[in-house]
Amino acid sequence: MYESQIEAAKEKFGKLLEGQLKRVDTMKAQGDFLNYKELDKIIVGVCGGDGIGPAITAQAQRVLEYLLKEDVKAGKVEFKTIDGLTIERRAAEMAAIPPAVLEELKECHVILKGPTTTPRKGDEWPNVESANVAMRKELDLFANVRPVRIPEQGIDWTFYRENTEGSYAVGSQGIHVTEDLGVDFTVVTSQGCERIIRAAFEFAKANGKTRVTAVTKANIIKTTDGKFLDIFREISKDYPDITADDWYIDIMTAKLVDEKRRRDFQVLVLPNLYGDILTDEAAEFQGGVGTAGSANIGKRYSMFEAIHGSAPRMVTEGRDKYADPCSVIRAAAMLLAHIGYNTEADKLYKALDICTITEKKMEITGRDTGCTSAEFADYIMETVEKLD
C-alpha cells in the first residue's frame, strides 16, 4: 500500500548515509590540533552577526584589544573584522553562511562571533539554515565548551557538548514518509564520540579536575547513546587518576538543582541535544543565558560566542546599545585562554565576577534604566586595571 513512499524514503536515507560515511573518512584523515605557540601571528576574526550582535561584540573586541594591546602593537595578534553574517545577506543569498564570508572566516585562527538570527516558520525571512550549525559543520567545530562558575555556591562546571553529531547533525534532512509519518535521525560515529570524550578528559587532566561525567539516555536509546557511553567507559581507562561516572539526562537535570549534589560535578560530556538543554539550565544559576559564553573548538579552527539569541526587537526599539555584553565578553575570556593568554583570561574572569556578582557598581537592564554596553565594558576594563 505504501511501497512508493517507502522506496522514496529509502532512497533519501541512502543518500544521507553516503554523506555521513564521507564525513567519517574525513575525520579519520584529520591531523593534530593547531599549536598557537608555533604561529608567527594569531589572527582573531570578529564577526558581529546581526540583531544586538554587532553592539555587544564590539565591546568584547574593545576588551580583548585592551588586554592584548602590547602583542597587537608587536604584530603577534591581529584583529580582523568580518561583516556580512547578517540575516539580510544570508536571506538574499539563501545561504547559512555567504561563501565570501566563509572564505574570510577561514583566513582566521580563532573567531569571536555575535549572535545570528535563525528564521522560524512564519517569520518574514526564508528558511535558511542556522549560521551556527553551518559554521560548526564547515569548520568542523566538534566541541562546544560551556563553563558555568558561581564560586559562592561552590559551582564550577565545564560542559563538553558534542557539536556535529547527534539529533542536530541532519536536523533539516528528516523524511516525511507519508503525510502522517515523519522520521528524523540521530547520527553517532565512533570517531565523533572519541574526540569529544577525549577532549573532556584532556581538559580535566590539564586543569586539575578529578571527575568527568557522561550524560546520556543509553538505557532507552541503546544504539547511539549506547555507543557514546561504551566509548566513554573505554576512554576513561586511559585516565586512572580521574573518576568517571555516568548519569541519564532526565535525572541529571534534577541533580543540577540539588544543592547537596550539584557541587560534586566538574566536567560533563554529553551528546548534542542533551548538551543544548543542560547548558541553558546551568546558565540560569549564573544569571541566565545572557551571562554565559561558549567555545566551539575544532582541530584547525575555534569559534567563541554568546549562547543567547540576536534579540532583533531590541534593535527595532533602539535599545541595542543597552544590551548585556557579558556573555560575549565571557566568550572572549575563553578565547584568551584557548590561545595561551591564561593570565589575561584569569584577570578577565575575575573582573567579570566582581562586576556582575560581588561589587556590581553598574547594572545592565536592557533599557535606559541601566548602563550601556559600552559603559559596562569600560567598568570591566577599569576593574582589570585595578587587578594589575
C-alpha positions as CSV (number, residue, x, y, z in Angstrom):
1,M,0.0,0.0,0.0
2,Y,2.9,2.4,0.8
3,E,5.5,0.8,-1.4
4,S,6.3,4.0,-3.4
5,Q,6.6,6.2,-0.3
6,I,8.8,3.6,1.4
7,E,11.1,3.4,-1.6
8,A,11.4,7.2,-1.8
9,A,12.3,7.3,1.9
10,K,14.8,4.6,1.5
11,E,16.5,6.5,-1.4
12,K,16.7,9.7,0.7
13,F,18.0,7.7,3.7
14,G,20.7,6.1,1.5
15,K,22.0,9.5,0.3
16,L,22.1,10.7,3.9
17,L,24.2,7.7,4.9
18,E,26.6,8.3,2.0
19,G,27.2,11.8,3.3
20,Q,27.8,10.7,6.8
21,L,30.2,7.9,5.7
22,K,32.2,10.5,3.8
23,R,32.4,12.6,7.0
24,V,33.7,9.6,8.8
25,D,36.5,9.2,6.2
26,T,37.3,12.9,6.7
27,M,37.6,12.5,10.5
28,K,39.9,9.5,10.1
29,A,42.3,11.6,7.9
30,Q,42.5,14.6,10.4
31,G,45.8,15.7,11.9
32,D,46.5,17.1,15.3
33,F,45.2,20.3,16.9
34,L,46.7,23.6,15.8
35,N,49.5,24.8,18.0
36,Y,49.2,28.5,18.6
37,K,52.7,28.8,20.0
38,E,54.1,27.9,16.6
39,L,52.3,30.7,14.8
40,D,54.1,34.0,14.0
41,K,50.8,35.8,14.3
42,I,47.4,34.8,15.6
43,I,44.5,36.2,13.5
44,V,41.4,36.8,15.6
45,G,38.3,37.2,13.4
46,V,35.4,39.3,14.9
47,C,32.1,38.6,13.3
48,G,29.3,40.7,14.8
49,G,26.3,38.7,13.4
50,D,23.0,40.6,13.5
51,G,20.4,41.9,15.9
52,I,22.3,43.0,19.0
53,G,25.3,41.0,17.9
54,P,27.4,43.9,16.5
55,A,26.7,46.1,19.5
56,I,27.8,43.6,22.1
57,T,30.6,42.0,20.1
58,A,32.2,45.4,19.5
59,Q,32.5,45.8,23.3
60,A,34.1,42.4,23.7
61,Q,36.6,43.3,20.9
62,R,37.5,46.5,22.8
63,V,38.2,44.4,26.0
64,L,40.3,42.0,24.0
65,E,42.3,44.7,22.3
66,Y,42.9,46.4,25.7
67,L,44.2,43.1,27.2
68,L,46.4,42.3,24.2
69,K,47.5,45.8,23.3
70,E,51.2,45.0,23.6
71,D,51.0,41.9,21.4
72,V,48.8,43.7,18.9
73,K,51.4,46.5,18.7
74,A,54.2,43.9,18.2
75,G,52.3,42.2,15.4
76,K,51.8,38.9,17.3
77,V,48.0,39.3,17.3
78,E,45.8,40.8,14.5
79,F,42.1,41.5,14.7
80,K,40.1,41.1,11.5
81,T,36.5,42.4,11.4
82,I,34.2,40.3,9.3
83,D,30.9,41.7,8.2
84,G,28.1,40.0,6.2
85,L,26.8,37.3,8.6
86,T,23.5,39.2,8.8
87,I,20.1,37.7,8.3
88,E,19.5,40.2,5.4
89,R,22.6,39.0,3.5
90,R,22.1,35.3,4.3
91,A,18.4,35.5,3.1
92,A,19.4,37.4,-0.1
93,E,22.0,34.7,-0.9
94,M,19.9,31.9,0.5
95,A,23.0,30.7,2.4
96,A,23.5,29.9,6.0
97,I,27.0,31.5,5.6
98,P,27.6,33.5,2.4
99,P,30.5,32.0,0.5
100,A,32.6,35.1,0.6
101,V,32.1,35.4,4.4
102,L,33.1,31.8,4.9
103,E,36.3,32.4,3.0
104,E,37.1,35.3,5.3
105,L,36.4,33.1,8.4
106,K,38.8,30.5,7.1
107,E,41.6,33.1,7.0
108,C,41.4,33.4,10.8
109,H,42.7,31.1,13.5
110,V,40.0,31.9,16.1
111,I,36.7,33.7,15.7
112,L,34.7,35.8,18.2
113,K,31.1,35.7,17.0
114,G,28.0,37.6,17.9
115,P,24.5,36.0,17.8
116,T,22.8,35.4,14.5
117,T,19.1,35.1,13.6
118,T,17.7,31.7,12.6
119,P,14.3,32.0,10.9
120,R,11.4,30.1,12.3
121,K,8.3,29.0,10.5
122,G,6.1,32.1,10.0
123,D,8.9,34.6,10.2
124,E,9.5,37.2,7.5
125,W,12.7,35.5,6.4
126,P,13.1,32.5,4.1
127,N,14.1,29.2,5.7
128,V,17.9,29.4,5.7
129,E,19.9,27.1,7.9
130,S,21.3,28.2,11.3
131,A,24.6,30.0,10.8
132,N,25.8,28.4,14.0
133,V,25.1,24.9,12.8
134,A,26.6,25.6,9.4
135,M,29.8,27.1,10.9
136,R,30.2,24.1,13.2
137,K,29.9,21.8,10.1
138,E,32.1,23.9,7.7
139,L,34.9,24.4,10.2
140,D,34.4,21.1,12.0
141,L,34.0,22.7,15.4
142,F,33.1,19.5,17.2
143,A,33.4,20.5,20.8
144,N,31.0,23.0,22.3
145,V,32.6,24.1,25.6
146,R,30.5,26.0,28.2
147,P,31.8,26.8,31.6
148,V,29.5,27.9,34.5
149,R,31.1,29.3,37.6
150,I,29.4,30.6,40.8
151,P,32.1,30.5,43.4
152,E,29.9,31.4,46.4
153,Q,27.7,28.4,45.6
154,G,30.6,26.0,45.0
155,I,29.6,25.6,41.4
156,D,32.4,25.2,38.8
157,W,31.1,23.2,35.9
158,T,32.5,22.8,32.4
159,F,30.3,21.2,29.8
160,Y,31.7,19.4,26.7
161,R,28.8,19.1,24.3
162,E,29.3,17.2,21.1
163,N,28.7,19.7,18.3
164,T,28.5,18.0,14.9
165,E,26.5,14.8,15.5
166,G,23.5,13.6,17.5
167,S,20.0,14.8,16.8
168,Y,21.2,18.1,15.2
169,A,23.6,16.5,12.6
170,V,20.9,16.1,10.0
171,G,18.1,18.0,11.6
172,S,16.9,19.5,8.3
173,Q,17.1,16.2,6.4
174,G,14.3,14.2,8.1
175,I,11.8,12.3,5.9
176,H,8.0,12.7,5.7
177,V,7.2,9.2,4.6
178,T,3.6,10.0,4.3
179,E,1.5,13.0,5.5
180,D,1.0,11.1,8.8
181,L,4.5,9.8,9.4
182,G,7.7,11.8,9.8
183,V,11.1,10.5,10.7
184,D,14.2,12.3,12.0
185,F,17.6,10.8,12.6
186,T,20.3,10.8,15.3
187,V,23.8,10.2,14.0
188,V,26.7,9.0,16.1
189,T,30.2,7.9,14.9
190,S,33.0,6.2,16.8
191,Q,35.3,9.0,15.7
192,G,32.9,11.7,16.8
193,C,32.4,10.2,20.2
194,E,36.1,9.5,20.7
195,R,37.3,13.0,20.0
196,I,34.7,14.9,22.2
197,I,35.1,12.4,25.1
198,R,38.9,12.5,25.0
199,A,38.8,16.3,24.8
200,A,36.8,16.4,28.0
201,F,39.3,14.1,29.8
202,E,42.3,16.1,28.5
203,F,40.7,19.3,29.8
204,A,40.2,17.7,33.2
205,K,43.7,16.4,33.3
206,A,45.2,19.8,32.3
207,N,43.1,21.8,34.7
208,G,43.3,19.6,37.8
209,K,39.8,18.3,37.6
210,T,39.1,15.0,39.3
211,R,35.8,13.9,37.8
212,V,34.3,13.5,34.3
213,T,30.6,12.6,34.0
214,A,28.9,11.3,30.8
215,V,25.3,12.2,30.3
216,T,23.1,10.0,28.0
217,K,19.8,8.2,27.8
218,A,21.6,4.9,27.0
219,N,19.1,2.8,28.8
220,I,16.4,3.7,26.2
221,I,18.3,5.0,23.2
222,K,20.6,2.0,23.0
223,T,22.3,2.2,19.7
224,T,23.5,5.8,19.5
225,D,23.6,6.8,23.2
226,G,24.8,3.3,23.9
227,K,27.8,3.8,21.6
228,F,28.6,7.1,23.3
229,L,28.6,5.6,26.7
230,D,30.6,2.5,25.7
231,I,33.3,4.7,24.2
232,F,33.3,6.9,27.3
233,R,33.9,3.9,29.5
234,E,36.7,2.6,27.3
235,I,38.5,6.0,27.1
236,S,38.1,6.5,30.9
237,K,40.6,3.7,31.4
238,D,43.3,5.9,29.9
239,Y,42.8,8.4,32.8
240,P,43.1,6.3,36.0
241,D,43.5,9.4,38.2
242,I,40.1,10.8,37.1
243,T,36.8,9.5,38.4
244,A,34.5,8.6,35.6
245,D,30.8,8.2,36.1
246,D,27.6,8.5,34.0
247,W,24.1,9.7,34.6
248,Y,20.9,9.8,32.5
249,I,19.8,13.1,31.1
250,D,16.5,13.2,33.0
251,I,17.9,12.7,36.4
252,M,20.9,15.0,35.7
253,T,18.6,17.9,35.0
254,A,17.2,17.3,38.5
255,K,20.6,16.9,40.1
256,L,21.8,20.3,38.9
257,V,19.2,21.9,41.1
258,D,20.0,19.6,44.0
259,E,22.1,21.8,46.4
260,K,23.6,18.7,48.0
261,R,24.8,17.0,44.9
262,R,25.5,19.7,42.3
263,R,28.8,20.8,43.8
264,D,30.2,17.3,43.1
265,F,30.1,17.7,39.3
266,Q,33.1,19.1,37.5
267,V,33.4,18.2,33.8
268,L,30.4,16.8,31.9
269,V,30.5,15.4,28.4
270,L,27.3,14.7,26.5
271,P,25.7,14.4,23.1
272,N,24.4,17.4,21.2
273,L,20.8,17.7,22.1
274,Y,21.3,17.0,25.8
275,G,24.1,19.5,25.9
276,D,22.0,22.2,24.4
277,I,19.3,21.7,27.1
278,L,21.5,21.2,30.1
279,T,23.8,24.1,29.5
280,D,20.9,26.5,29.3
281,E,19.6,25.2,32.6
282,A,23.1,25.5,34.1
283,A,23.5,29.1,32.8
284,E,20.4,30.1,34.8
285,F,22.4,29.6,38.0
286,Q,24.9,32.2,36.7
287,G,22.3,34.8,35.9
288,G,20.8,33.4,32.7
289,V,21.9,32.7,29.1
290,G,22.8,36.4,28.7
291,T,25.7,35.9,31.1
292,A,27.2,32.7,29.6
293,G,29.9,32.3,27.0
294,S,30.6,29.4,24.7
295,A,33.5,27.9,22.8
296,N,33.3,25.8,19.7
297,I,36.6,24.0,19.2
298,G,38.0,22.1,16.3
299,K,41.4,20.9,15.3
300,R,42.1,23.8,12.9
301,Y,39.6,26.5,13.8
302,S,37.8,27.6,17.0
303,M,34.9,30.0,17.5
304,F,33.8,31.7,20.6
305,E,30.3,33.2,21.1
306,A,27.4,34.2,23.3
307,I,24.8,31.5,23.8
308,H,21.8,33.7,23.6
309,G,19.9,34.9,20.5
310,S,20.1,38.1,18.5
311,A,17.1,39.9,20.1
312,P,16.1,41.8,17.0
313,R,13.3,43.6,18.9
314,M,15.8,45.4,20.9
315,V,17.3,46.9,17.7
316,T,13.8,47.8,16.4
317,E,13.2,49.6,19.7
318,G,16.6,51.4,19.6
319,R,17.8,49.5,22.7
320,D,20.7,47.6,21.3
321,K,23.2,49.9,23.0
322,Y,21.8,48.8,26.3
323,A,22.2,45.0,25.5
324,D,24.2,43.0,28.1
325,P,27.7,42.2,26.7
326,C,28.7,39.9,29.5
327,S,28.1,36.6,27.6
328,V,30.3,37.5,24.6
329,I,32.9,39.0,27.0
330,R,33.0,35.7,28.8
331,A,33.4,34.1,25.4
332,A,36.4,36.5,24.9
333,A,37.9,35.2,28.2
334,M,37.6,31.7,26.9
335,L,39.3,32.7,23.6
336,L,42.2,34.2,25.5
337,A,42.8,31.0,27.5
338,H,42.4,28.9,24.3
339,I,45.2,30.7,22.5
340,G,47.5,30.7,25.5
341,Y,46.9,34.0,27.3
342,N,45.9,32.4,30.5
343,T,47.0,35.3,32.8
344,E,44.8,37.8,30.8
345,A,41.9,35.3,30.8
346,D,42.1,34.9,34.6
347,K,42.1,38.7,35.0
348,L,39.0,39.0,32.8
349,Y,37.2,36.2,34.6
350,K,37.9,37.9,38.0
351,A,36.8,41.2,36.7
352,L,33.5,39.7,35.4
353,D,32.9,38.1,38.8
354,I,33.5,41.5,40.5
355,C,31.3,43.5,38.1
356,T,28.4,41.0,38.0
357,I,28.4,39.3,41.4
358,T,30.4,40.9,44.2
359,E,30.7,44.7,43.5
360,K,28.0,45.4,40.9
361,K,28.5,49.2,40.7
362,M,26.7,49.2,37.4
363,E,23.6,47.4,36.2
364,I,22.6,46.3,32.7
365,T,18.8,46.3,32.3
366,G,18.4,46.3,28.6
367,R,16.9,49.8,28.8
368,D,17.9,53.3,29.6
369,T,17.2,52.5,33.3
370,G,20.7,50.8,33.3
371,C,24.1,51.5,31.7
372,T,25.0,51.0,28.1
373,S,27.1,48.0,27.0
374,A,30.0,50.4,26.3
375,E,29.8,51.8,29.8
376,F,29.8,48.3,31.2
377,A,32.8,47.3,29.1
378,D,34.6,50.4,30.5
379,Y,33.7,49.2,34.0
380,I,35.2,45.8,33.3
381,M,38.4,47.3,31.9
382,E,38.8,49.6,34.9
383,T,38.3,46.6,37.1
384,V,41.0,44.7,35.3
385,E,43.3,47.7,35.7
386,K,42.9,47.6,39.4
387,L,43.8,43.9,39.4
388,D,47.3,44.6,38.0
